[in-house]
């Protein structure tokens, strides 16, 4: 037994420190084949923690013994490999057993959860209180809710997103020094229990004082601090639903109508998918997806409407009439249903999770390229991507596209899904070539990779001012001076402070 292993056992107990090869291999396989990972690294140890005090002690030990710590909150495999080690001397800090739902507050439309809480765990709890989560598109049931909020994964309801950080609110975080800190209104005065007793709800993410530290934690891929809980914005669960669709041969035919809906705040769920992605969301098997895809239009705009008693149905009738008037003015055909797809199947993807990840249903493997842009620029990026597909001789039929308006339409998440059979070495290599080539060319064209994972980080930081990198290094030095948190990620490439 090594000295490090012995000291970790003193902190968390022998049953929570793992060095067995099969355990290390399990974590290694989470990211070993991911296209974003240039040189996969196997962790030295896996340590499971159940309380914040253990996290603090482990980070203090890391500062003393100079090893790197990578937090993992989700049992689901992260398609972006954000939990992949970038340094040889790394331990995985497994937070999946910190899985308490601490608060669900219908009056203030919020909840407070630990990092190990999954969508499958949280959905029924908030629904019971008449609330709904602001979630990514059909998340995996075993995926960490905290991870999606920290990684700024796009939510499907742009009209409830007032800031790019939504739905994340307050956080409790252990910085790289081992110091515990609370952000936003949760910072104080008083404990969380004392704040709740006085009527506070930990909903304001700003502060303390004029400093908003949650903004350097969110999107940092675990390089600044390890979050022990967050408060999360929720909305009231509608009890009456209506789904409307617009189909088109060309994406451009949908954009003016979508801009109008965003400007007038119409619709709850609002997004565009191509035929392959729509089929993958609705069907479970490859054969079913292939069959349905051939019957769908190339592009579909999905509009979800929600109402609540006692005037829920009247609201839906009013909204539908208004939408029909707008569609008529713009020469758009608004559909109440799509042939071969039931509205109930579409509604299910809004407020539920899946045990069968929808991006793996078609061929078993998927790698995503995503970035921020504006809606009007998406056709140009799609044209660029299609040309790269042709140049790499990858099949156009195996490309999914998902366009999600964000922050009430101020920008949008544009995503390409490269589907492939992971057991076919030739196709897998073509998919990797397409991924690498398209990522670089899209960056060169102006795509904003706001979440630069793995190999994207190196390419992205080549394209920004050295002043930005220098500023980030200074911030890192304040909160993690020994560079023990996810060493090597983003632009934090030095091996030690």
N, C-alpha and C positions, 0 to 999 in steps of 0.2 A: 504494500500500500504506500502510495506517495504521500509526501508531507501535505500537499494541496488537498488530496482526497481526505486525509485524516482531519484536516481543519474544517472542511466542508461538512463532514459527518458530525463534528462537534456542533455545528450550527443547525443543521436540519435533520440529523439522525441518519443512521446507516441505510435505512430502508428508502431514503429519498436521494441517494447518490448512486449513479449508475455508471459503470465502466465496462459492462459486458459488451462484447463486440456486436451481438445481435441488436442491442438497444441503440448503440451508436449508429449502426447501419440503418436502422429505422428512420432516424432523424436525417441521416445523410441522403437517403433515397428521396426525401421530400424535395430536394432541389438539385440532385446530381444530374438529371437529364434536362434541366431547365435551360432554355436558350440564353437567358439573361446571366447565367453563371458561367464565367470564363474558365475558372479553375476550381472545381468543387473541392471543399476541404471537410474532412471528417472531424467533428468536435472531439476534444479530449475526454470530456465528462458531460453527463446530463444531470442536472440538479432540479428536483421538484420542490417548489416552495408553496406555503399555504398562508403566509402572513407577511406583512410589509416589513416587520422587524428583521425577518430572515433576509429579505432583499437588501436591506441596509447593511447588515453584517457581511454579506457576500461581496457587496461592492467595496466596502472598506478593505476586505481581504484582497480583492482584485487590485486595489491601489497599492497595497503593501507588497504583493507578489507579482505584479505586472502581468496579469493575464486578461484576456478579453471576455466580455460577457454579452451573449446575444439572447434577448428575451423572445420566448415563443408563447403566444396566448391561445392559439387556435389548434384544435385537433385536425382540422381540414388542411390539406396541402395548399400552401399559398402559391397561386399560379405566377406570382411576381417574384418569388424567392426572396422576400424581404427578410426572412429569418435564416438566410444562408450565411455562414461564417466567412469572413474575408481575411482572417488571420489564423495561422497554424495553432497558436496557443490560446484556444477558445473553449469555453464551456457554454452549453445551452442552459438557460434558465427557464425551466418549464413552469408557466403560470396557469396551466389549465385547471388546476385544482383550487385556484382562487376564483370560485365560481358562485359567489353569493349575489343575489338580487337584493340590494340593500334598501331601496326605496322605490315605490311606484306611487306617484302622486297625480291623480286625475285632475284635481282642481288646478294645479299648476302645469299640467301637461308635461311631465318630466318623469324620468326614472334615474336611479343611481345604481351602477352595476360594477362588479369586479371584472378583471380582464379575461377570466376563463369562462364567462357567461356566453353561451352560444345562442344563435338564433332559434334553434329548436327548443331551447330552454325558455327563452324570454318571450317569444311570440304568444304562447297561451296565457302567460301571466299578465301581460299588458292588455290582451284582448279581454280578459276577465274583468279588468277595470274600465273597459270601454275606450281603450286607447289603441293607437296604432303606431308602429315604428316608422321612421323615415329611412328606408332601406335601399341598398343597391338592388339591381334587377335580379330577382329570384336567387337569393344567396343560399349557400350550402347550409344545411341544418347544424353541422358541427363546426361552423366557422365562428370565430370570436366576434362579437358585436363591437367590442372596444377596438379591435384591430381595424375594422372597416371605417370607424369614425376617425381614428388617428391617421389612417392612410388617405383620408379624403376621397374615399370611393364614391362615385356619383350616386345620388339618390334619384328616384323616379318622379318626384313631385317638385318641379322647379319653383312653383309659386309659394312654397313654404320655405324656400331657401333664401334668406336675406343676406347671407355672408358665405363666402366659400368654405368657411369652417363648419357651417351647420351640417348635421345636427349636434355636433360636439358643443358642450357647455363648459362646466367646471371640471377640474382634474385634481387628483392627488398624485404626486410624482416623487420618485426618489431620483435625485440627480446623480451623476457619476461619482460625486464625492461621498455619496451615502447619506446626504442631507435630505430630509423630507420636507415637502413644500406643497401648499394648496394654492390653486389659481382661481381667478375670478372672485365672485362673491363668497365662495367657499373659504377664501383665505382668512376670513375673520371679520370682526373679533369673535372669539369663542369657538368651542368645538362644534362639530356638525350637529350633535344632539342639542346643544344650547341654541344654535341657530334655528333648528327646526322648531324647537319649543317656542321661540319668539315669532314664528310665522314666516321665516325665510325659506327659500326653496332652491338655492344654489342654481339659479337659472342664468344669471348674468356672467358671461365668460370673461368680461373685461376686468383688468386689474390683477393684483392689488395696485393701488395708486394709479399712476399713468402708464404703468408697464403691463403688457399683456403677454406673460410668459407662455401661455398655452400655444401661441402662434409659432414659437420655436420648437415646441414639443411635437405638435402635429406635423406629420409629413417627414419627420426626422429619422424614421426607420430605426428607432431605438438608439440613436447615437447621442442623445442629450440626456434622456432620463427614462426610467421605467415606471409606467403608470400603474397605480394600484387600484384606482377606481376612477370612473368618470360619471358626470351627470349628462343626460342625453335628452334632447328635445323630442317630445312626442306630439301627436295630434289626436283629436277625437276620432274614434272609429265610426265610419258611416254605416248606417243600417240599411240604406237604399243605394243601389249601384246601377250605373248605366255605362255601357261601353260603346264608343263610336269609332269608326275607322275611315281612313282615306287611303286609297291605294293608287299607285302611280307606276308608270313604266320608267320615268326618270325622276331622280331625287329632286331636281330643280323645281318640279311641278308642285312639291309639297311645301317649299320653304316660305313663300309669301303668306300662305294660309297659317303656317305655324307661327310666324312672326306676329301675325295679328292676334292669335290666341294668347301668346305670351304677353303682348302689350296690354291686353284687356284682362289678364289674369284668369282666363278661362281654363277649365280642366284641372283635375288633380294630377293623376298620372299622365305623362305626356312624353312620348319618345318615338323614334323611328328605328325600325329594323328592316334588314333585307329578308328575302324569303327563306333563306337557310336558317337564320337566327330565329325567325318566328316559328318555323317548324320545330327547331330544337327546343324552344321554350314550351311548346305544347305537347309534343310527342316524346316517348321514352326510349324508343329503339332506333337503330340506324335505318332499318328498313322502313319504319313508319315515317321517319323524318324525310327520307329520300322521296317517298311517295307523296307526302303532303307538299314538300317544297315545289314539286313540278306543277302543282295546281294553284300556286299563289302568285300574285303579282310581284315584280321585282322589289318594290318598296311598299311598306305599310306604316302609316302614322297611326298610333294608338292613342286614344283620348279616353281617360277614365274620369267619370263624374261621380260625385258622392253627395248624399243628402242624409239628414238626420231628422228624426221625428221631432215635433209633429208636422213639420212642413217639408220633410225630405222629398216626397214625391213631387210636390208643387215646384220645388227648387229645380229638380231634374227636368221637369217639363219646360220650365222657363229657359234653362240653360240650353236644352236641345233646340228650342225654337230660335234662340239667338244664334246658335252655331249654324243652324240651317240657313238663316238669313245671311250670315257672313259667307258661308260656302257658296250660296247662290250668287252673291255679288262678285265672287272671284272665280266663278265657273268651276267650282269643286263639287264633286259628288260625295256627299257624306253618307256612310253606310251604317246601318244598325247591326249588321252581322256580316260575316265573311263565310262563304260556302266552305264546308269541310272543317270549320272551327266553331265550337260553341262558345258563347259569351261567358258561360260558367268556367270554362277552361282558362280563359284569359283573366277573369277575376281572381282565380286561384293563384296566379303568379304575383299578384300585388301584395297580399298580406300573408304570405306563407314562405316557407323555405323548402328546400328539396334535399332528399337523401341521395339523389342521383344527379350530381352536378350537370347542369344543362349543357355546358360547353364540352363535356366529355361523352355525351350521348351519341353523337354522330359517328365519330371514327375512333374515339378512345383517347385522343391527344389533342391539345389545343395550346397555342401560344398567342398572346394578345399584344398588339401594338396600340397604344392609346395616348392621347395628348389633348390639350385644350386648344380650341380655336373659336371662331365665330361661325354661326350657321351658314352664312353666305359663302364662306370659304371651303366648306366641306366638299362640294362637287369637285373642286380643283384638287384637293388632296386625294379624293377617290380616283380621279383620272390618273394621277401620278402613281398611286398604288397599283392600279390595274396594269399600267405599263411595266412596272417592275415584275408583277406576276407573270406577264408574258415573257419577259426577258429571262426569267429563271425557269421557265417551262413548268411552273407549278399549275395545278388545275384551278381555273377560275371558279369551278363549281364547289370548291372546298373552302371558300372564303366567306366569312360572316362579317356583317357590318352593323354596328349599333351606334346611334347618334342620340345623345341625351342632353337636352338643354339644361343649363345650370343657372343658379342665382337669378331666377326670374327671366331667363333668356339673355342675360348679359354676355354669356359665352356658352360653349357646349363641349361636352366630352365626345370625342370622335374615336371610335375603336374599330380596329380590324382584327378579326379572329382567324388565325391560320389553323385549320383543322387538318389533322394527319393521323395515320395509323402508326403508333409508336413501335410496332413490331416490324414495320417495313423500313429497313435501313436506308434504302434509296430515297424513298419519299420523305423520310425524316430529315435526311441531309438537304434535300431541296427546300423543305420547310425552314430549316435553319438558315440556309443561304438567303431565302426570301426575307426572313425576319431581320437579319443583320443588314442586308442591303437596303430594305425599305426604311428601317429605323433611321439610318444615316441620311438618306435622301429626303425623308420627310422633315428631319431637323433642319437640313440645309434649305428647305423650302419655307421654313418659318413655323413649323409645328412646335407648340410649346409643351415640352415634356416636363410637366410640373411635378411628376413623381418619378424621378430618375433612378430606377432600380438597376443594380448590377452593372452590366457593360454600358448601359445608357448613361450612367453618371459620368464616366470618363469622357464620353463624346460630348455630353451637354456642357461640362465645365470647360471644355476647350473653347466653347462658343460664348462664354460670358466674360465680363471684365475681370481681370485679376483682382481688382478691388473687392468684388463680390466674394471671391474665394478667401481673400485675406480677412474680410469681415466675418465670414462664417468660422474661420479658424479661431478668431479672437473670441467669438461666442462660445465655441466648443471649449476653449481654454478656461473660461469662467466656470462652466457647469460640469465639465469633465476634464480637468487639467491633466490627468494621467492617461487620457484616451483609452479607457477600459471598456467603454460601451460600443459594441458593434464596430470594433476597430477595422478601418479600411473601407467602410461604407461611405457613400457620397464623396465628398472631397477630402475626407479625413484619412489620408493615406499613410501618414507617418506611423511607425511601429510603436513609438513610445514618446512621452512628453519630455 
